[in-house]
Amino acid sequence: MFKVLVIAYYFPPLGLSGVQRTLKFTKYFTQFNWQPTVITTGKISYFAHDESLLKEAENSNVRILRTESITPASLFVKKNTVKMPSSFIQGLFARISKTFFIPDNKIFWAKKSAKFARKILKEEKFDAIFITIPPFSSAVTFSKLKAKFDIPIIVDYRDAWLTNQYRFYPTPLHRYLHKIFEDKVLRKTDRIIAVNRNIKEELLINYPFLKFRDIDIIPHGFDPDDFAKIHPFPRETEKMIILYSGSFYEGITPKYLLQAFKKLTIDQPDIAANIEIHFIGQFKRENQKLVEKLKLEKFVKEIGYLTHLETLSRIISSDILWIMLPKGNRMYNVTPGKIFEYFATKKPIIANLPEGISKSLILEYGASFVTEPQNIEEIKNVLIKSHDLFVEKILPKPDEEFIDKFDRVKLTEQLVKIFQFYLKTE
């Protein structure tokens, strides 16, 4: 087998969406004659852990090497668990962190891990290094290994860097330094992977030395094996279930959905009485207070954090899925990983989205009800429309040919072909 060294700070047993893409690539690499070795973080405090994902990696014979590091999340530790802070505290902490750490606060882990990688590369032959970002500090430190070991470097952009939707630049100097770092990384990189078209286009605009062929688009996806393993969660109601799976952060909020639903309880209480809204994940105290303020306790079910497979079981048992992204200057290039697992369920989706790549994908999916993120009246009307279709049992069906493009096995094959290209041209 050929060997690839995978650099991934976010990897099981860490949970949440940041780990899924890399985990699934490494799971299927061996099917295409590539053996992955993953360098990742050690035991750290984090907002979610999922041991089932670690077991999946181990069962797939993924070799995992760990390096310990200080993590800012440890500031929120309470009795060995990490409490998700309020949006205000989270935003404030992010701004402080982005002011003092360039390119990000994972730089200590990245430097320590790169030193560890040098030792491994001296002892073993690898055919490629695959770096998934963020954290962007991984790309800064590990791209330097190319010159010493003459090994192809492939960088995977799960999110944009310079134009990242959550990027905060306290001064022009901060932005300048980020651009310098990204420029240096890209000049050392053999191939760039982007999760969507918008990130690719921005890279080509911001770094004119890049050519169109230097960047490939491999989107997020879904693992068909996950859906083969699960069974629907037993239903406890005949009401229409609207479900959301995921975290709330950086403007992603249930506020407008809940306000629209409150309006529905006033305008058409008979329809509201036949709907439940379920939330999977860490439902912040501020959201719980909003539910209480709006007196929606009997309509809202807070399920809490579940393992990945438990989450999928709940998702396929629901009637409609919900997602939102806030308005913002750079939200157009965001494609949350959960969208693609939503697609795999073939369920209708209520999507409160600004213009951008996610909205385009949801519309192409077909079985969707799309509104502006903060238009409460529009969201209320979509709730009514979807409920009418639910009662009549004629909820829309998606384009299955479109869904098939996001099969993780096929996406891994695309990535491996890029690795193979550098084997053949050495």
C-alpha positions as CSV (number, residue, x, y, z in Angstrom):
1,M,0.0,0.0,0.0
2,F,0.9,3.6,-0.5
3,K,1.1,5.7,2.7
4,V,-0.4,9.1,3.5
5,L,0.3,11.1,6.6
6,V,-2.9,12.9,7.7
7,I,-2.7,16.0,9.9
8,A,-6.0,16.5,11.6
9,Y,-6.4,18.3,15.0
10,Y,-10.1,17.5,14.9
11,F,-10.4,13.7,14.9
12,P,-12.2,11.2,17.1
13,P,-13.0,10.8,19.9
14,L,-13.7,14.5,19.4
15,G,-17.3,15.0,18.2
16,L,-19.2,17.6,16.3
17,S,-19.1,18.1,12.5
18,G,-15.4,19.1,12.2
19,V,-14.2,15.5,12.5
20,Q,-16.6,13.8,10.1
21,R,-14.9,14.7,6.8
22,T,-11.4,13.5,7.8
23,L,-12.7,10.4,9.6
24,K,-14.6,9.2,6.5
25,F,-11.7,9.8,4.2
26,T,-9.3,7.8,6.4
27,K,-12.0,5.1,6.8
28,Y,-12.1,4.5,3.0
29,F,-8.5,5.2,2.0
30,T,-7.6,1.5,2.4
31,Q,-10.2,0.5,-0.2
32,F,-8.1,2.4,-2.7
33,N,-4.7,1.0,-1.6
34,W,-3.7,3.9,0.7
35,Q,-2.8,3.4,4.3
36,P,-3.5,6.5,6.5
37,T,-1.5,7.5,9.6
38,V,-3.2,10.3,11.4
39,I,-1.4,12.8,13.7
40,T,-4.0,14.4,15.9
41,T,-4.4,15.8,19.4
42,G,-4.2,13.9,22.6
43,K,-6.7,13.9,25.5
44,I,-8.1,17.4,25.5
45,S,-11.1,19.2,26.9
46,Y,-13.7,19.8,24.2
47,F,-17.4,20.5,23.8
48,A,-18.3,17.0,22.6
49,H,-16.8,13.5,22.5
50,D,-18.0,10.5,20.6
51,E,-16.3,7.3,21.4
52,S,-18.3,5.5,18.7
53,L,-16.5,7.5,16.0
54,L,-13.1,6.5,17.5
55,K,-14.2,2.9,17.4
56,E,-15.1,3.4,13.7
57,A,-11.6,4.7,12.9
58,E,-10.0,1.8,14.9
59,N,-12.2,-0.8,13.2
60,S,-11.1,0.6,9.8
61,N,-7.4,0.0,10.8
62,V,-6.6,3.7,10.9
63,R,-3.3,4.3,12.6
64,I,-3.6,7.2,15.1
65,L,-0.7,9.0,16.7
66,R,-1.4,11.7,19.3
67,T,0.4,14.7,20.7
68,E,-0.8,16.5,23.8
69,S,-1.3,20.3,23.9
70,I,-2.9,23.1,25.8
71,T,-6.4,23.8,24.7
72,P,-8.4,27.1,25.2
73,A,-11.5,25.0,25.7
74,S,-10.0,23.9,29.1
75,L,-11.1,27.3,30.4
76,F,-14.7,26.0,30.2
77,V,-14.1,22.7,32.0
78,K,-16.5,21.7,34.7
79,K,-16.2,18.3,36.3
80,N,-14.3,16.9,33.4
81,T,-16.9,18.1,30.9
82,V,-16.8,21.2,28.8
83,K,-19.8,23.5,29.2
84,M,-20.7,25.3,26.0
85,P,-20.5,29.0,26.9
86,S,-23.1,31.6,26.0
87,S,-22.9,33.2,22.5
88,F,-21.7,36.4,24.1
89,I,-18.9,34.7,26.0
90,Q,-18.0,32.5,23.1
91,G,-17.8,35.5,20.8
92,L,-15.8,37.5,23.2
93,F,-13.4,34.6,23.8
94,A,-13.0,34.2,20.0
95,R,-12.1,37.8,19.5
96,I,-9.5,37.8,22.3
97,S,-8.1,34.6,20.9
98,K,-7.9,35.9,17.3
99,T,-6.2,39.1,18.6
100,F,-3.3,37.4,20.3
101,F,-2.9,34.1,18.3
102,I,-1.9,34.2,14.6
103,P,-3.0,32.2,12.7
104,D,-5.0,30.6,15.5
105,N,-4.8,29.3,19.1
106,K,-3.8,25.7,18.0
107,I,-0.3,26.9,17.1
108,F,1.3,25.2,20.1
109,W,-0.1,21.9,19.1
110,A,0.9,22.4,15.5
111,K,4.5,23.1,16.3
112,K,4.8,20.2,18.7
113,S,3.1,17.9,16.2
114,A,5.3,19.0,13.3
115,K,8.4,18.2,15.4
116,F,6.9,14.8,16.1
117,A,6.2,14.3,12.3
118,R,9.8,15.0,11.4
119,K,10.9,12.1,13.5
120,I,8.3,9.8,11.9
121,L,9.2,10.9,8.4
122,K,12.9,10.1,9.1
123,E,11.9,6.6,10.1
124,E,9.2,5.8,7.5
125,K,8.5,6.5,3.9
126,F,5.3,8.3,3.2
127,D,3.9,9.1,-0.3
128,A,1.9,12.2,0.6
129,I,1.0,14.6,3.5
130,F,-2.7,15.5,3.7
131,I,-3.4,18.5,5.9
132,T,-7.0,19.4,6.8
133,I,-7.7,23.0,7.9
134,P,-8.8,24.6,10.1
135,P,-6.8,24.9,12.3
136,F,-4.7,27.0,9.9
137,S,-1.6,26.7,12.1
138,S,-1.4,23.0,10.9
139,A,-0.8,24.2,7.4
140,V,1.8,26.8,8.4
141,T,3.9,24.3,10.4
142,F,3.5,21.1,8.3
143,S,3.9,22.7,4.9
144,K,7.5,23.4,5.9
145,L,8.2,19.7,5.8
146,K,8.0,19.6,2.0
147,A,11.5,21.1,1.5
148,K,13.2,18.7,3.9
149,F,11.5,15.5,2.9
150,D,10.5,16.2,-0.8
151,I,7.0,14.9,-0.2
152,P,3.8,16.1,-1.9
153,I,1.6,18.4,0.3
154,I,-2.2,18.4,-0.2
155,V,-4.1,20.9,1.8
156,D,-7.9,20.5,2.4
157,Y,-9.9,23.6,3.0
158,R,-12.9,22.7,5.1
159,D,-13.4,26.4,5.6
160,A,-12.0,29.6,4.0
161,W,-8.9,31.1,5.7
162,L,-8.4,34.8,4.8
163,T,-12.1,35.3,4.0
164,N,-13.4,33.0,6.7
165,Q,-16.9,34.0,7.7
166,Y,-15.9,34.0,11.4
167,R,-12.6,35.8,10.9
168,F,-12.0,38.8,13.1
169,Y,-9.2,41.2,12.2
170,P,-8.6,43.7,15.1
171,T,-6.1,45.7,12.9
172,P,-5.0,45.8,9.3
173,L,-1.8,44.2,10.4
174,H,-3.6,41.1,11.5
175,R,-5.2,40.7,8.1
176,Y,-1.8,41.3,6.4
177,L,-0.1,38.6,8.6
178,H,-2.8,36.1,7.8
179,K,-2.4,36.7,4.1
180,I,1.3,36.4,4.3
181,F,0.9,33.0,6.2
182,E,-1.6,31.7,3.7
183,D,0.5,32.9,0.7
184,K,3.5,31.0,2.0
185,V,1.5,27.8,2.6
186,L,-0.1,27.9,-0.8
187,R,3.3,28.3,-2.5
188,K,4.5,25.2,-0.8
189,T,1.4,23.2,-1.5
190,D,1.2,20.8,-4.4
191,R,-2.6,20.6,-4.6
192,I,-5.5,22.3,-2.8
193,I,-8.8,20.8,-2.0
194,A,-11.8,23.1,-1.4
195,V,-15.2,22.0,-0.1
196,N,-17.0,24.3,-2.5
197,R,-16.8,26.5,-5.5
198,N,-16.8,29.8,-3.7
199,I,-13.7,29.0,-1.6
200,K,-11.9,28.0,-4.8
201,E,-12.8,31.2,-6.6
202,E,-11.7,33.4,-3.6
203,L,-8.3,31.6,-3.5
204,L,-7.8,32.2,-7.2
205,I,-8.7,35.9,-6.8
206,N,-6.6,36.5,-3.7
207,Y,-3.5,34.6,-4.9
208,P,-3.0,35.2,-8.6
209,F,-0.1,32.8,-8.8
210,L,-2.5,29.9,-8.4
211,K,-3.9,28.3,-11.5
212,F,-7.4,26.9,-11.9
213,R,-6.0,23.3,-12.0
214,D,-4.2,23.7,-8.7
215,I,-7.6,23.6,-6.8
216,D,-10.0,20.7,-6.8
217,I,-13.5,20.8,-5.3
218,I,-14.5,17.8,-3.1
219,P,-17.6,18.6,-1.1
220,H,-18.7,17.3,2.3
221,G,-20.8,14.2,2.0
222,F,-22.5,11.3,3.8
223,D,-21.4,7.8,4.6
224,P,-23.8,5.2,3.1
225,D,-22.5,2.7,5.7
226,D,-23.8,4.8,8.5
227,F,-27.3,4.7,7.1
228,A,-27.1,0.9,6.6
229,K,-26.4,0.5,10.3
230,I,-29.2,2.5,11.8
231,H,-32.9,1.9,12.5
232,P,-35.5,4.7,13.0
233,F,-36.0,5.9,16.5
234,P,-39.4,4.8,17.7
235,R,-41.9,7.6,17.3
236,E,-43.6,8.9,20.4
237,T,-46.1,11.2,18.6
238,E,-48.2,11.5,15.5
239,K,-47.4,15.2,15.3
240,M,-45.2,16.6,12.6
241,I,-41.6,16.6,13.9
242,I,-39.2,19.3,12.8
243,L,-35.7,18.4,13.9
244,Y,-32.3,20.2,14.1
245,S,-29.0,18.5,14.7
246,G,-26.0,20.6,15.6
247,S,-24.6,23.4,17.7
248,F,-25.5,27.0,18.0
249,Y,-22.7,29.5,17.6
250,E,-21.5,32.7,15.8
251,G,-25.0,33.8,14.8
252,I,-26.5,30.3,14.2
253,T,-29.5,30.5,16.4
254,P,-33.0,29.1,16.8
255,K,-34.3,32.6,17.7
256,Y,-36.1,33.4,14.5
257,L,-37.6,29.9,14.1
258,L,-38.9,30.0,17.7
259,Q,-40.3,33.5,17.2
260,A,-42.0,32.4,14.0
261,F,-43.5,29.4,15.8
262,K,-44.8,31.6,18.6
263,K,-46.5,33.7,16.0
264,L,-48.0,30.5,14.6
265,T,-49.4,29.5,18.0
266,I,-51.3,32.9,18.0
267,D,-52.4,33.0,14.4
268,Q,-53.2,29.3,13.8
269,P,-53.0,27.4,17.2
270,D,-54.6,24.3,15.6
271,I,-51.6,23.9,13.3
272,A,-49.1,24.7,16.0
273,A,-50.7,22.1,18.3
274,N,-49.8,19.4,15.7
275,I,-46.0,20.3,15.5
276,E,-43.1,19.5,17.7
277,I,-39.6,21.0,17.3
278,H,-36.7,18.7,18.4
279,F,-33.1,19.9,19.0
280,I,-30.2,17.5,19.1
281,G,-27.0,18.9,20.5
282,Q,-26.0,21.4,23.2
283,F,-28.9,23.7,23.6
284,K,-27.5,26.7,25.3
285,R,-29.1,28.2,28.4
286,E,-29.9,31.4,26.5
287,N,-32.0,29.3,24.1
288,Q,-33.8,27.5,26.9
289,K,-34.6,30.9,28.4
290,L,-36.1,32.0,25.0
291,V,-38.3,28.9,24.9
292,E,-39.5,29.7,28.4
293,K,-40.1,33.4,27.6
294,L,-42.1,32.5,24.5
295,K,-44.0,29.8,26.5
296,L,-43.2,27.1,24.0
297,E,-42.1,24.4,26.4
298,K,-44.8,22.0,25.3
299,F,-43.8,22.3,21.6
300,V,-40.0,22.1,22.0
301,K,-38.1,19.0,22.9
302,E,-34.4,19.3,23.9
303,I,-32.8,15.9,23.3
304,G,-29.2,16.8,24.1
305,Y,-25.9,15.5,22.7
306,L,-26.0,12.1,21.1
307,T,-23.5,9.9,19.3
308,H,-23.4,10.2,15.6
309,L,-25.4,7.1,14.9
310,E,-28.0,7.9,17.5
311,T,-28.3,11.3,15.9
312,L,-28.9,9.8,12.5
313,S,-31.5,7.4,14.0
314,R,-33.4,10.4,15.3
315,I,-33.0,12.3,12.0
316,I,-34.5,9.6,9.8
317,S,-37.4,9.3,12.2
318,S,-38.4,13.0,11.9
319,D,-40.6,14.5,9.2
320,I,-38.8,17.7,8.3
321,L,-35.3,18.9,9.0
322,W,-34.3,22.5,9.8
323,I,-31.2,24.5,9.2
324,M,-30.2,28.1,9.3
325,L,-27.2,30.4,8.6
326,P,-27.1,34.0,9.7
327,K,-26.7,36.9,7.4
328,G,-23.2,38.1,7.1
329,N,-20.6,39.5,4.7
330,R,-19.0,36.1,4.1
331,M,-21.6,33.5,4.8
332,Y,-22.0,32.8,1.1
333,N,-19.1,30.4,1.2
334,V,-20.3,28.3,4.1
335,T,-21.5,24.7,3.6
336,P,-22.2,23.0,7.0
337,G,-21.4,19.3,6.9
338,K,-24.9,18.4,8.3
339,I,-26.5,19.5,5.1
340,F,-25.2,16.5,3.3
341,E,-26.3,14.0,5.9
342,Y,-29.7,15.8,5.7
343,F,-29.6,15.1,1.9
344,A,-29.0,11.4,2.5
345,T,-32.2,11.1,4.6
346,K,-34.2,12.3,1.6
347,K,-36.3,14.3,4.1
348,P,-37.8,17.8,3.3
349,I,-35.7,20.6,4.7
350,I,-36.8,24.0,6.0
351,A,-33.8,26.2,5.3
352,N,-33.5,29.8,6.6
353,L,-30.5,30.9,4.6
354,P,-28.8,34.0,3.1
355,E,-27.6,34.0,-0.5
356,G,-24.7,31.6,-1.1
357,I,-23.5,28.1,-1.8
358,S,-25.7,26.5,0.9
359,K,-28.8,28.0,-0.5
360,S,-27.9,27.0,-4.0
361,L,-27.4,23.4,-2.8
362,I,-30.6,23.3,-0.9
363,L,-32.6,24.5,-3.9
364,E,-30.9,22.0,-6.2
365,Y,-31.8,19.2,-3.7
366,G,-35.4,20.0,-4.5
367,A,-37.3,18.9,-1.3
368,S,-36.8,22.3,0.4
369,F,-38.6,25.3,1.8
370,V,-36.2,28.2,1.7
371,T,-36.6,31.6,3.5
372,E,-34.5,34.5,4.5
373,P,-32.8,33.8,7.9
374,Q,-34.5,36.5,9.9
375,N,-37.9,36.9,8.2
376,I,-40.3,35.7,10.9
377,E,-43.4,36.0,8.8
378,E,-41.9,34.1,5.9
379,I,-40.7,31.3,8.3
380,K,-44.2,31.1,9.8
381,N,-45.8,30.7,6.4
382,V,-43.3,27.9,5.5
383,L,-44.3,26.1,8.7
384,I,-48.0,26.3,7.6
385,K,-47.2,25.2,4.1
386,S,-45.1,22.2,5.2
387,H,-47.7,21.2,7.7
388,D,-50.4,21.2,5.1
389,L,-48.3,19.0,2.9
390,F,-47.5,16.7,5.9
391,V,-51.2,16.3,6.7
392,E,-52.0,15.5,3.0
393,K,-49.0,13.1,2.9
394,I,-47.5,14.8,-0.1
395,L,-44.3,16.3,1.3
396,P,-41.8,17.0,-1.6
397,K,-39.2,14.4,-2.7
398,P,-35.6,15.2,-3.5
399,D,-33.5,14.7,-6.6
400,E,-31.8,11.3,-5.9
401,E,-29.3,11.7,-8.7
402,F,-28.2,14.9,-7.0
403,I,-27.8,13.2,-3.6
404,D,-25.7,10.4,-5.0
405,K,-22.9,12.9,-5.8
406,F,-22.1,13.2,-2.1
407,D,-21.4,9.5,-1.3
408,R,-18.3,9.5,0.9
409,V,-16.8,6.5,-0.8
410,K,-16.9,8.2,-4.2
411,L,-15.5,11.4,-2.7
412,T,-12.6,9.5,-1.2
413,E,-11.9,7.9,-4.6
414,Q,-11.7,11.4,-6.1
415,L,-9.2,12.4,-3.4
416,V,-7.1,9.3,-3.9
417,K,-6.8,10.0,-7.6
418,I,-5.2,13.3,-6.7
419,F,-2.7,11.5,-4.5
420,Q,-2.0,9.1,-7.3
421,F,-1.3,11.9,-9.7
422,Y,1.7,12.9,-7.7
423,L,3.0,9.3,-7.5
424,K,3.0,9.1,-11.3
425,T,4.7,12.4,-11.9
426,E,7.5,12.1,-9.4
